[in-house]
Amino acid sequence: MSVFVRQPGLLSLLQDRGRFGQHHLGLTTGGPMDLEAFLICQRLLGNTPDCTLIECSFGGLELDAQTETLLCVTGAHVALHINDQPKDLWTTHRVRPGDHIRLGRAERGCRSYVGVAGGFTVAPQFGSTACVLREGIGGLNGSKLAPGDLLPCATQTRRQRLQLAPGARPKYTTQTTVRVVLGYQHGHFPPLQQRRFFSSPWTISQRADRMGYCLEGPAIACDIQGIVSEGICFGAIQVPADGQPIVLLNDRQTIGGYPKLGAALSVDAARMSQLIPGGTVHFAAITSQTAHNVLHLQQWRLQNLPLHPLAEDA
């Protein structure tokens, strides 16, 4: 009862929601870069939010089903084929032993989430199955998926097939706006430098990965060159000596000594993670109260998704 990895694509990792409460050991969070697409995949499959799925970056994943289950792909716009027949994203599909599942190259966005009913059965490490390559933990032996890997999963024959209404599906483009809650070090950035940061378009550089997105644009000056290393939250916006901001993401280091303007709102950082190098980011300052409201509204929306049942022959 498993799924066989025929081709893993450029980078496919097993991820649950993340590894929390382990920063004191120097272990970062990991987890899905696009939490929204990840959670929608779980909802469509009838899974709990912490089930283990595959995060496939840039497409190219090929799988062979070895048991009957439901499969769903959300996130980046890729061509999904089952036995060479095109299938819809944001929709659950019944697969049976011998079925071949193939994802094409990502066309809009870059990260897809591939899940099965009940998730993949993988032993957790430090409380999570999230794979962090730098730390060599999680997933299968702390590594990305490779040809020949077997992903254990349960047989599932009874769950209803569901589809997310087309109008509720995220739209991935080449630019996005990221809202920022200013941090306690923002006063070390003179007002002119702050205006420059928030009024300028920023380009995603080639140095963009699960640790963080390095940006390119006008240099931002700070009146201090460094600080005593301290804990780093998700979305923290560091400004190193070259003045080019770095938005730190899931696989970030747990401490750092660069001054920080603030932190990106998690909802927007997740959407930013669907951008590829060359994409454009704008930043907008918001209050912590606004951020709190946005997060609650997002939670409500995810709990009230328009999911439509499908007939078995659909």
Beta strands, then each sheet from edge to edge (+ up, - down):
strand 1: 2-8
strand 2: 11-15
strand 3: 53-57
strand 4: 61-65
strand 5: 69-77
strand 6: 80-82
strand 7: 85-87
strand 8: 92-95
strand 9: 100-103
strand 10: 108-116
strand 11: 150-152
strand 12: 162-164
strand 13: 175-182
strand 14: 202-208
strand 15: 212-216
strand 16: 230-231
strand 17: 236-238
strand 18: 246-248
strand 19: 255-256
strand 20: 260-264
strand 21: 280-286
strand 22: 307-309
sheet 1: 7+ 6- 9+ 4- 1+ 11-
sheet 2: 2+ 3- 10+ 5- 8+
sheet 3: 12+ 22-
sheet 4: 13+ 20- 17+ 18- 15+ 14- 21+ 13+
sheet 5: 16+ 19-
end
